[in-house]
Amino acid sequence: MEHSATYVIVGGGIAGVSCAEGLSFLHPDKTIILITASPLIKAVKNVVPLSKHLVQFDVEECAPEKLSEKHSSVTVWHDTVAELDSKNHLLHTTSGKTVSYKKLCICTGGRAKLIAENHPHVVSIRDTQSVKDFQSCVKNARRIVIVGNGGIATELSYELEGIEIIWVVKDEHITAAFVDPGAAEFFKAKLEGSKETEGPSQRICKRMRFTEAEKAKANAAGAALGPDWHANLNLRGLLAASKTVSVKYGCEVKEILNADEGKARSGDTDTWPVYLLLTNGDTVGCDLVVSATGVIPNSALFARGNDDLNLAPDGGITVDEFMQSSLPDVYAAGDVCAAGWPLAKHWFQMRLWTQARQMGMYAAKCMVASLRNEPILQDFCFEMFTHVTKFFGYKVVLLGLHNAQGLGSNCELLLRATMGVEYIKCVMQDGKMQGAVLIGETDLEEMCENLILDQLDLSDFGEALLDPNVDVEDYFD
């Protein structure tokens, strides 16, 4: 079966759907085909600007038909790609379809890194199906080991109830992928005990929620989860008491042991289905291991037979400032790509929902401009890193070089913290703000964003910049 389309997008995640919506708006008279391996796609909804460049949004799972109904030029295929013939501008699918394209955008995201492949007691959380599997496993568990220090690991440590948690992190503080040791100490008060909400039934979720059809393939590569993936889920273990959390700092998993060997090494009176030998020498047993150590870009399929495709060391498809790969008329966006252009001082790539949306929308602009032979300037969202999320029940805003990335020791930190209320950190260098971490309802997003972008000399303010008795934000907004 042969088809043709002006634009073809591979991937039904945030980047792919954002790209399709952008193309439909910019070039509504052209045909667009989106190919997704999952029966559900991820669409961005409830977009709320918090400042000029900082945007908060929700991600909803929806049926592919909903995208086609909203954008008549978009056709969605529930299929998987078998081969890319970049020289002839052809894409072959496993169902036997062949589609010719003028512009192709690869938005296949990434797959979760696993500390052990196909192990019955090791799971990852990446898409809707994996969450469903995890929920069924955790309800029969007394003890769980979480390996990793990113967003999924942080959210699980807070959301799980009625279970003993051992959290293995390779860093010297929790949530190191996002925050500094000071913020980690601020979060630790919420690490144990029950959450403020009474349970899933008490949480209000205003978005429509969908489940994957039973006929969907269990091993289909679903799109990455968005914010609030755990809303209305019952993540309670077997224990009647509230959870306990033990953090193993500065270590990783060295080896997975069987029950007999693990029990002998650990000296534990209980017998557990699986044991982990850590690099610090400890042996811990548990019912379930969650591998949450990041993702690997899904690029291998497109590299096969396309030797000219440049890949970054992490496996991502290297793209230039116009999101174009080294293959003609082939673009990439989201987790699958790697930024290959000279980066702005205050921006860096981090595989997050925020950047997936930005890259997908920008890739659409670039493809349309290329087809029309029009000049285009790089989107301003790549001038400064921005991200907003929620950890331990707190709103968390990250701006610029929020962890002093690349600044070395030639910087200073301004801090203001009220335990249980807010944590504010501003990264300063030569009297100018380079980044900020805002935890809680600080209402300082716009001020910090302006100061980072404008690079005003704030030397005269000193520590008064964060003095709660001085309305500095009114002056700089």
Secondary structure, DSSP 4 states (H G I P E B T S, - for coil): -EEEEEEEEE--SHHHHHHHHHHHHH-TTS-EEEEESSSSEEEEEEEEESSSS-EEEEEEEE-HHHHHHH-TTEEEEE--EEEEETTTTEEEETTS-EEEEEEEEE---EEE--SSTT-TTEE---SHHHHHHHHHHHTT-SEEEEE--SHHHHHHHHH-BSSEEEEE-SSSSTTTTT--HHHHHHHHTTSSS--SS--GGG----S------TTS-TT--PPPP-TTTTTT---B-S-SSPPEEEEETT--EEEEE-HHHHHHHH--SS--SEEEEETTS-EEEESEEEE-S-EEES-HHHHTT-TT--B-TTSPEEE-TTSB-SSTTEEE-GGGEEE-SPPPTB------HHHHHHHHHHHHHHHHHHHHT---PPPGGGGB-EEEEEETTEEEEEEESTT-TTTTTS-EEEEEEETTTEEEEEEEETTEEEEEEEESS---HHHHHHHHHHT---TTTGGGGG-TTS-HHHHH-
